[in-house]
Amino acid sequence: MTDNAKESKQTEPLLSRRDLLKVAGATLGTVAITELVITGPLSPAEIQGIERESHGAISGENEWHMVIDLEKCIGCQYCMWACQGVNDVPTDEMRWNVGFPEVTDNGTEFFMTRPCLHCSDAPCVKVCPVGATWTREDGLVSMDYDRCIGCRYCQVACPYDARRFNWEVSEQENPYQPTWGTAEVERRTRGVVEKCTFCEHRIDRGVEQGLVPGEDVQATPACVNVCPVGARVFGDIKNPESKLSQYLDNNDTFRLREDFGTEPKVHYVRPESEV
């Protein structure tokens, strides 16, 4: 094996598939690869910078949480379909917001839905070797698909099965569009892990425009807006007057596997007949 071949083999794992395509397409050669690894978005300095921000306390003015009322939920699956339409998830296998019939120990039937829980102490953030997933100042666990190298460590680390690996480029039409929404974000490429974002693009745009997530439709996650029975409530837990805070004050809630210590930002109201 030549020295150049050894060098290529050593540097390849440090690059995302998208970075490799860019380098190959532009025929920049070894110089461009070295520049990208040493000083680019995958450089040790950049990764360490994200890691320092990732593990800090939530310091933003807002902290977004969601309540799912299992007593109110009728299992219509509108929340799942709206998510797929707005976030351009064309296949059910890649579904970010999952749902399924469930039965409690005493025989109570209900419909369980589960988005990403945006844990305050997120295992997925801790294991990502390139800083492609991190916790924002407002508590949302976010993804940088350009940085993701597809190692799937985050998917394995997530105790709630909230992440999906994109095995192939999907060029099929989205069957949930336009009935349940039109794409508001770019479809992800092959070889990355993707997940629910709480429609962070809506939240960010809404806050910039002076709108209130959880109150104004344009700034609220699609799954919350579409629910016909109001089984999902979203808002700022730091604001005691928000719908979210009021709902938590007036209802007995729980979070999935609190014994894990992950402190999820999704709260559930139990089916009433279970108690």
N, C-alpha and C positions, 0 to 999 in steps of 0.2 A: 504493500500500500504506500503511495507517495505521501510526502509531507502535506501537500495541498489537500489530498483526500482525507487525511487524518484531521486536519484543521476543520474541514467542512463537517465531518462527522461529529466533532466535539462541539461546534457552535450551533448546530441545527436544533437541538432540544431547547435552546434558549429563545428561539424565535417562534412566533405564532405562525399558523398556516397563512394568514393574510400577509404577514411581513415577508414570508418566503416568496409568495407570488409576486409581491411588489418588487422584491430584489431581483428575481429571475426575469420578470417582464422588462425591467429597465436595464438589465445586463450590467449591473453595477459591480459585480464580482466581489472579491474578498474585501476590498476597501470599504464598500458600502455595508457589508455584513458587520465588519469590525466596528464601524462608526455607530451602527444601530445598537449593538450590544453594549458598547462602552459608554456612549453618551445619549442614546435614544430612550424611548419609553420603557424599554426592558432593562435599562442599566441598573446596577445595584443601588445607586443613589436614589433613583426614582422609586424603585420598589421599597426601599427602606423608608422613604418619605411617606408613602401611602400606608405602610405598616404602622408607623408612629401615629398617624391619624386614625387608623382603623381601631385601635385598641383603647382609645381614650373614652372618657365619659361623654354622654350625650350633652353637648354644650350649646345647642341651638336654642333659639327663642321658642320653637315649636317642637313637639314630639308626637308623631302621628300614630294612632292606635285604631283598631277596628273591633267592633263587637258583632258576633254572629249569634242571633237568638234562635236556638234550635227548637224552641217551642213554637215560634212563629213560622219558621221555614216550612214550606209546603212541597219542597222537592221539585220545583218546576224546572230547575237547571238554567234559568235565564242568566244567572250570574256567571255560569261557566261559559255560556255561548257568547255573552257580551264581551267577556275577557278575550275570547278567541278572535272575535271580530275586530276589536279596538287594537289589540296587541299583535294582530296578524299571526295567530297560531293556527295553521291550516289543518292540522291533523289532531285527532283526539289522543293519540299516543304521546304527543308533546304538550298536552293540556297543562296549563299552569295552575288552574283553579279546579281542583278535583272534587267530586261529590259521589256519594254512594249511600244506599239504604243501610241503616244500622239498627240494632236492637240492643236495648240495655239489659242488664242482668235480670231485671224483673219483667222483661217482655215488652217494654215500651218501644214502639217503632218510631224512628225519626230519620231524617235525611241529614247526613253529615257532610259538610263542605269544608275544604281546607285550602287556603291560599298559602303562599310563603308567610311564615309567622313573624318575620323580621325581628329575630331574637336580639335582645339587648346584649347578650353575651353569646354571639353567634359562633358555633363551631366551624362553619364554613369559612368565616373570615380568618380564623386562626390558622387554618391549614393551607390556604392558597399561597403557593410559593412565589407568585409574581405580582401579588397585590391587585388581582383582577376583580376581587370582590372585597368590599369594605363597608364600614358603617358610617353613614353620613352624620352631620351634626344634628339633623332632625330625627335620627334614630333609624332611618330606612337602610336596609342592607341592599346595596346597589352593585351593579355589574358593569365592567368595562369589557365589552365583547372583543374589542381590538386587542386588548392585552391578554385575554384568556388563551391559554395554550392547550386546553382540552385534556388536562391530566385527570380530571374528574375527582380530585381529592375532595372538593367541596361537596360533591354529590354523595360520596361515601360518608362524609362527616355529618351531613344533615340528618338528625334523628327523626325528621318528620316527612321524609321522602318528598320534599318540595321542589327538587331540581330535576331538570330533564336534559339529557345529552343529545345534541343535534347530530345524528349519525350521517345524514345526507342532506344535500341541497334540495329543498322542496320548491318545485316550480309550479305545483298545482294550484288551482284556484281555491280560494278560501270559501268553503260552503256556508260560513257564517256571515259573510259580507254580501250585500250591504244590509241584510235584514237586521242583524244584531250589532252593527257598527262598521265603520270604515277604518282602515289602517291608519293609526296615528303615530306609529313608530316603524322603523325599518325592520324588515324580516331578517332574522339572524342567519349567519353563514354556517356552513358545515363545520363540525369539529369544535363547537363551543357548548358550554353549559348555559342554559337559560332558565328563567324563573319569573314568578310574579314580582312586580315592582311596586305594587299599590298604585299603579298608574302615576309614577313619579313625574312623568312629563306634564301631566295635568296639574299636579300639585305645584310644581315649580313655576309653570306659566301662570297659574292662578294667583300665587303669592306675589309674583311680579306685577300683576295687574290689580292688586288690592282685593282679590276675591278670597273667600274663606272656604278652604277644603272641608267638606262635610256639610256645608251650608249651600254653597253655590255649585250647581250641577257641573259647570265647566271645569271646576277645580277638584272634583270628587271622583274617586275610582269608579270605573264603569260598572263593576259588579254591585256597588252600592246603589248607584242611580237606577239600575234596571229592576231591582227587586220589587215585585208588585205588592208585597205585604210588609215592607219595612223591616225585614229580618236582619239587615246589615246597617250598622251605624258606624260612621267614620268621623274622626276629628282629632283635635289637639288635647291631649290629656293634661297639658300644662295650663290650659284655660279651664277653670272650674265652671264657667258658664257655657262651655261647648256642649253640643248634643251628646257627644261621646262621654264626657265627664258626668253629665246628668244621668245618662243611661246606666253608667257604672254605679253611681250613687243609689239608684233606685232599683237595682236588680242584683241578685246573687249570681256571681259569675265565677268561672274557673278558667284556667289555661291548661293546654295540653302538656302532660308530663312535666309539671312544675318541679318535680324532683330532679330533673336533669340540670336545673340551675341556669337554663338558657334565657329565662324571662321573656317569653314571647309577647309580641304586641297585639296578638289576636286573642280576644276574650270571648268565652262562650256562655250563653244562658242555657241551663239544662232544660230538657223537656219537663214540663210541669208535673206530669203524671209519674215521672221517675222518682220524685222526692217522696 
